Amino acid sequence: MQELTKGVLRFETEIYPDKKEFLDRLIARQDPHALFITCSDSRVVPNLITDSEPGDLFTIRNAGNIVPPYGDVLGGVSATIEYAVMALGVPSIIVCGHTHCGAMDAAMHPEKVANMPIVRSWLNHAESARRIVLGYENLNPKQQALVMVEENVLAQLNHLHTHPSVASALALGELELFGWVFDIETGHVLSYDTEQGAFVPMSVDHIPTATPRRRRRLL
Ligand SMILES: [Zn+2]
């Protein structure tokens, strides 16, 4: 705790005064660019990998960047999604997985967490990803781990669609979805591109999106 206490003191005396003018503008309201859903892993730091500031990201973190489907667990994740979409009107939701994810390793190999019933139960929300990965043949262990991370991001994006606030905003074209994988070995972030059906590098000219096609109302 000594390191963290020293950090708080440095923040109070050096960093906060430096940023005070900027932070004061956030006192009255927040208008974040996105709801950012990622893993609790200490090596994944949303503001660091997006080079963003306080006020930019409304964040949900849990083991494995899981989004329980609507109606199953109406807990903190579901409430935070509803608040982000309906109260804050976030224009984007990003689900960000990462390489070397302990939760995804456990989801792939449930025997490793046999003595942790709550973790096992939580990771059941990644079971569809596990089934998909088991169907892919000829993957070596490293490839299997990466594909599990990717398929889990896609599974959680699918779960997002089941939340009424998200379904409604998507149908109205008011919300975009993104699926990212952060590689902690290289610092690169790949983004899922629905058109290509793959995780690809992003650029300012081409921002890959996992947003489904907007509804065309025929009446
Ligand atoms: Zn993780």
Residues whose N, C-alpha, C, O or C-beta is under 5 A from the ligand:
A	BS01	ZN	C39 D41 G64 C101 G102 A103
